[in-house]
Amino acid sequence: MGVVKVYIANRQKEIKIPSGLRLLIRKCCHAVLEMEQFGHPAEVSVTFVNNQEIQQINRDFRQKDAPTDVLSFPMGEGGRYDFNEDTGAYILGDVVISMQKAVEQADLYGHSLSREVAFLTVHSLLHLLGYDHEAGGLEAVQMREKEETVLARLGLSRDSSYVSDVK
């Protein structure tokens, strides 16, 4: 397993970043790359934003004028990634997380903010590695299984359903 360097930036002020969250994100990235047997040094960027900024990014890059929880911007295609000559690492891409959405979803699903951000990180890193769930079917099921496997290895198993009791 190669070393993974995770660059984390906070560009929002609405939600206080809990102690230990940055370390958890790094552990999530490492666990995904280990599970996927990436085997090379890698770099990933993770940025915390608010709903307004993620809506703007979503509008600019996906033509969807709504806030979302997480966006992934891969720097590779077909298993080939940009290479940083200075660090000797492959640049996997960028992850953008709306902390406001993460708080909303943690409340909705009845789990901790840390678990929600861990899920969003794992989910997004799998996207950076080429996984896609948008079309549904087997690939979506496999991606969800991989997400839950990583989270379980990190002690963040799903305790309850993702279905809300809210009516």
C-alpha positions in Angstrom: 0.0 0.0 0.0 1.4 3.4 -1.0 1.2 6.4 1.2 -1.8 8.6 0.7 -1.5 12.4 1.3 -4.9 14.0 2.0 -5.1 17.8 1.8 -8.0 19.1 3.8 -9.4 22.7 3.6 -12.3 24.3 5.4 -14.0 27.0 3.4 -17.1 27.3 5.5 -18.0 28.9 8.8 -21.5 27.5 9.5 -20.5 24.1 11.0 -17.6 23.6 13.5 -15.4 20.8 12.4 -15.4 18.2 15.2 -12.1 17.2 16.7 -10.7 14.1 15.0 -12.7 14.5 11.8 -9.6 15.3 9.7 -7.9 12.2 11.0 -11.0 10.1 10.2 -11.1 11.4 6.7 -7.4 10.4 6.2 -8.2 6.9 7.7 -11.2 6.6 5.2 -9.0 7.4 2.2 -6.3 5.0 3.4 -8.9 2.2 4.0 -10.4 2.6 0.5 -7.0 2.5 -1.2 -6.0 -0.5 0.8 -9.2 -2.3 0.0 -8.8 -1.5 -3.7 -5.1 -2.5 -3.6 -4.1 0.8 -5.2 -0.5 0.2 -4.2 0.9 3.6 -5.2 1.5 6.9 -3.4 -1.6 9.0 -3.9 -2.9 12.5 -3.3 -6.5 13.5 -2.6 -7.9 17.0 -1.8 -11.0 17.3 0.5 -12.7 20.6 1.0 -15.5 21.5 3.4 -18.0 24.1 2.0 -21.5 25.4 2.8 -24.7 24.7 0.9 -24.4 27.9 -1.1 -20.9 27.1 -2.4 -21.7 23.5 -3.2 -24.8 24.6 -5.1 -22.7 27.0 -7.2 -20.2 24.2 -7.9 -23.0 21.7 -8.7 -24.6 24.3 -11.1 -21.3 25.2 -12.8 -20.0 21.6 -13.3 -23.2 19.4 -13.4 -25.8 21.9 -14.5 -27.9 21.0 -11.4 -29.0 24.1 -9.5 -29.3 22.6 -6.1 -27.1 21.9 -3.1 -25.8 18.4 -2.8 -23.9 16.5 -0.1 -20.7 15.7 -1.9 -19.1 16.2 -5.3 -16.1 14.3 -6.7 -13.7 15.5 -9.3 -11.5 12.7 -10.6 -8.1 13.5 -12.1 -7.9 10.2 -13.9 -9.8 8.0 -16.3 -9.7 4.3 -16.9 -7.3 3.7 -14.1 -4.8 6.3 -15.3 -4.1 9.3 -13.1 -2.2 12.5 -13.3 1.3 12.1 -11.7 2.8 14.7 -9.4 6.5 14.8 -10.3 7.4 16.8 -7.2 5.9 14.3 -4.7 6.0 11.0 -6.7 2.3 10.5 -6.1 -0.7 9.9 -8.3 -3.3 12.7 -8.0 -6.7 11.0 -7.6 -8.8 14.1 -7.5 -10.9 16.5 -5.4 -13.7 15.9 -3.0 -16.0 18.7 -1.9 -18.3 18.1 1.1 -21.2 20.3 2.2 -20.9 20.3 6.0 -24.5 21.7 6.2 -25.8 18.8 4.2 -23.7 16.4 6.2 -25.3 17.6 9.4 -28.8 17.4 7.9 -28.2 13.9 6.7 -26.7 12.7 9.9 -29.8 13.9 11.7 -32.1 12.4 9.1 -30.4 9.0 9.2 -29.9 8.9 12.9 -26.1 8.6 13.1 -23.2 10.8 14.0 -21.8 13.6 11.9 -18.5 11.7 11.9 -20.2 8.6 10.4 -21.9 10.8 7.7 -18.7 12.6 6.7 -16.8 9.2 6.7 -19.5 7.8 4.4 -19.4 10.8 2.1 -15.5 10.5 2.0 -15.6 6.8 1.2 -18.3 7.3 -1.4 -16.5 10.1 -3.1 -13.1 8.3 -3.1 -14.7 5.3 -4.8 -15.9 7.8 -7.5 -12.3 9.0 -7.8 -11.3 5.4 -8.5 -13.9 5.0 -11.2 -16.9 3.6 -9.5 -20.3 4.9 -10.5 -23.8 4.3 -9.1 -25.7 6.8 -11.3 -27.1 4.1 -13.6 -28.1 1.9 -10.7 -27.9 -1.9 -11.2 -25.1 -4.1 -10.2 -22.4 -1.4 -10.1 -24.5 0.6 -7.6 -24.9 -2.4 -5.4 -21.2 -3.2 -5.6 -20.3 0.4 -4.7 -22.7 0.4 -1.7 -21.2 -2.9 -0.5 -17.6 -1.5 -0.8 -18.7 1.6 1.2 -20.2 -0.4 4.0 -17.2 -2.7 4.1 -14.8 0.2 4.6 -17.0 1.8 7.2 -17.3 -1.5 9.1 -13.5 -1.9 9.0 -13.3 1.6 10.6 -15.8 0.7 13.3 -18.6 2.8 11.7 -21.1 0.1 10.7 -24.6 1.1 9.8 -26.7 0.7 12.9 -30.0 1.4 11.2 -31.8 1.7 8.0 -31.3 4.6 5.6 -35.0 5.0 5.4 -36.4 7.9 7.5 -39.4 7.5 9.7 -40.3 11.1 9.0 -43.8 11.5 7.3 
